[in-house]
Amino acid sequence: MQVAVVFRDPPPQSERTGAVRLRRLAAAIQSAGHEVTVYCQPWWETDQRRIEINGLVHEGVAFEHPALFYTRLPGVLARRGPDVVLTSASPPGGVVAAWLGGLFARAPVVCDWYGDEPNAMSSRWAGKAASLPTRVVAPSELQRTRIRELGGTEANTTTIPLGISMSKIQAADPDEFRDIVYAGHLDDDANLESLLLALAELRDDGDWTATVIGDGPRRDDYERQARDLRILDRIDFRGNCDRAERIAVYRGAHTFVQTARRANFAEELLWALACGCVGVVEMQSDSSAHELVERRERGFRVTDMENLDEAIEAAWDCSYRDIDKAFQQFDHAAVAGKYLELFRDCGVESR
């Protein structure tokens, strides 16, 4: 099938998680034997309208006048005649233009709305972007609910999770054993103080060790709090780590604790669960993390911060596991397969 990916600012123009996800998805669909073209605002320095970047064909929509991206896109798609249009929700006005192009090309339109698109939820086009596409895909039920509040429906919204690489997990060597691991940007929303207070309650409960991955404006404050609670000697504040280092830590750890206040999709928790960690989630109104541990034996949800230490103790009763093959369903290839299945459900014939 011919897949048109509408992406005004694809990587490297934008490196937010949702943008990287859509680029990876486009590459996976192409690897599955389909023809993929990315329609975007050109940033390259040549005068070529079509150019290959990282193995994907990119076609510039509006060279001379960037503001004409929206008005020119429908005609471009009509001329190219794709079987399906896959569009980013950034910006929502681009979704409306992609929908018009799909209408002219008689192709269904699927919008990938991760939730980190700048100003997308407050745009005057947000309601149209949520209601017009054949399907709007969210990474979690939390984000799906937000899209439905904008005008999406039960019928035109669905969830497909963020993907991970099981091959990278299997190829990594585990780091030293740690009882607890936490990962995230260390700002106010990290809510690391919840974990630190819980660990302080467990100060005399065995010789546990913990690793905190990540950096940010609150790192010094969190280290100071750990020192005041007399547990800093047991916690390794590792700072920022690349994916390979994180996988090694997760494979060596027993329990991953998620306390962050905000998460459209709890990516680090997913990687840790796939690496065999038990998951402990402090539920937050703006976080979807609890969705990953629901109905899982090796998952614990806490609604009250005061019970977090008890949940951690309960998690420690679970046996250590190195790699959980049940998470193969979240592998990048499996996630790409879910999108292709969605395209067929939208009426696109497999070719």
C-alpha positions, 0 to 999 in steps of 0.5 A, spaced: 500 500 500 501 507 499 502 510 505 502 518 505 505 520 512 503 528 513 508 531 518 510 538 518 516 538 522 519 531 522 525 529 526 530 532 526 526 538 526 522 536 532 525 530 537 519 530 542 517 523 543 511 523 539 515 525 533 520 520 534 515 515 534 511 517 528 518 517 524 520 510 527 513 507 525 513 510 518 520 506 517 517 500 520 511 500 515 516 501 509 520 495 512 514 491 511 514 492 504 509 498 503 511 505 499 512 511 504 512 518 503 513 523 508 510 530 506 513 536 510 515 543 511 522 542 507 528 544 511 534 541 507 538 546 503 537 543 496 532 545 491 529 538 490 522 537 492 523 530 494 529 527 498 531 521 501 533 522 509 534 516 513 531 511 508 525 515 507 522 519 502 521 526 504 517 531 499 517 538 501 510 541 500 511 549 500 518 551 499 517 559 497 511 560 502 511 556 509 504 559 511 501 555 504 503 548 507 496 547 509 493 550 503 497 546 498 497 539 502 490 537 500 492 538 492 499 534 493 495 528 496 490 528 491 495 528 485 499 522 489 493 518 490 495 514 497 491 508 499 491 511 506 494 518 510 497 517 516 498 524 519 501 527 526 497 531 530 502 537 530 499 542 528 492 540 528 491 545 522 495 540 519 490 534 520 484 538 517 489 539 511 490 532 511 483 530 512 481 534 506 487 531 502 484 524 504 477 526 502 480 528 495 484 522 494 478 517 497 483 515 502 482 514 510 485 518 514 489 516 521 491 521 526 497 519 531 496 524 537 501 522 542 500 528 547 506 532 547 504 536 541 506 543 542 499 547 544 495 542 540 490 541 545 488 548 546 488 550 538 482 552 535 483 546 530 483 541 536 476 539 535 476 538 528 483 534 528 479 530 534 473 529 530 474 529 522 479 523 521 477 516 520 481 514 526 485 518 531 490 513 535 492 515 542 498 511 546 494 510 552 486 511 555 488 517 558 490 521 552 484 517 548 479 520 553 483 527 552 481 527 545 474 525 546 473 531 550 475 535 544 470 532 540 473 525 538 468 519 539 468 512 541 468 509 534 473 514 531 478 513 537 483 507 539 489 506 543 496 503 540 502 503 545 509 506 544 513 501 542 520 498 545 525 494 542 525 487 545 532 485 541 535 491 544 533 488 551 535 481 549 542 483 547 544 487 553 548 484 559 544 486 566 548 491 571 549 490 578 543 488 582 539 493 585 532 492 589 529 499 586 530 503 580 526 510 578 527 513 572 525 520 569 526 528 568 527 530 575 523 536 576 517 538 580 512 533 576 517 527 578 515 527 585 521 523 587 519 525 594 514 520 594 519 514 593 524 517 598 519 518 603 517 510 602 524 508 602 525 512 609 520 508 612 524 501 609 530 504 612 531 498 617 528 493 613 534 489 610 540 492 606 536 494 600 539 499 594 536 503 589 538 507 583 535 514 580 536 515 573 535 522 570 537 529 571 533 536 572 532 542 576 530 538 582 536 533 582 540 537 588 533 538 592 532 530 591 539 528 593 539 533 599 532 530 601 535 523 601 541 525 605 536 528 610 532 522 611 539 518 612 538 514 605 543 517 601 548 512 602 543 507 599 541 511 593 545 511 586 543 518 583 546 516 576 544 522 572 542 521 564 543 515 561 542 512 554 538 507 552 543 501 553 545 503 560 538 504 562 536 497 559 542 494 563 540 497 569 533 495 569 535 488 567 539 488 573 533 491 578 528 487 581 522 493 582 521 499 578 517 505 582 513 510 578 511 516 582 511 522 576 505 526 576 504 526 568 505 521 563 501 521 557 505 514 556 510 511 561 515 509 557 521 508 562 516 503 566 514 499 560 522 498 558 523 496 565 517 491 565 519 488 559 526 487 562 523 483 568 522 488 573 516 488 578 512 495 577 509 499 583 505 505 580 503 511 585 497 513 581 496 520 579 490 523 575 495 526 569 499 519 568 497 513 564 502 509 568 497 505 572 494 502 565 501 498 564 500 494 571 493 493 571 491 486 571 498 484 571 501 479 577 507 483 577 504 490 578 502 494 584 498 500 584 497 505 590 492 510 591 495 513 597 502 515 598 502 513 605 501 506 602 507 506 597 512 503 602 507 497 603 507 496 596 514 496 595 515 490 600 509 486 597 513 487 590 519 484 593 515 478 595 515 477 587 521 473 584 527 476 580 525 475 573 530 477 567 526 479 561 518 478 561 517 475 554 509 477 555 511 484 553 513 482 546 507 485 544 510 492 545 516 490 540 516 496 535 514 490 529 508 488 533 506 495 534 507 497 526 503 491 525 497 494 529 497 500 525 497 496 519 491 492 521 488 499 523 489 501 516 485 495 513 480 496 518 479 503 515 478 499 508 485 499 505 486 493 501 493 489 503 497 489 497 
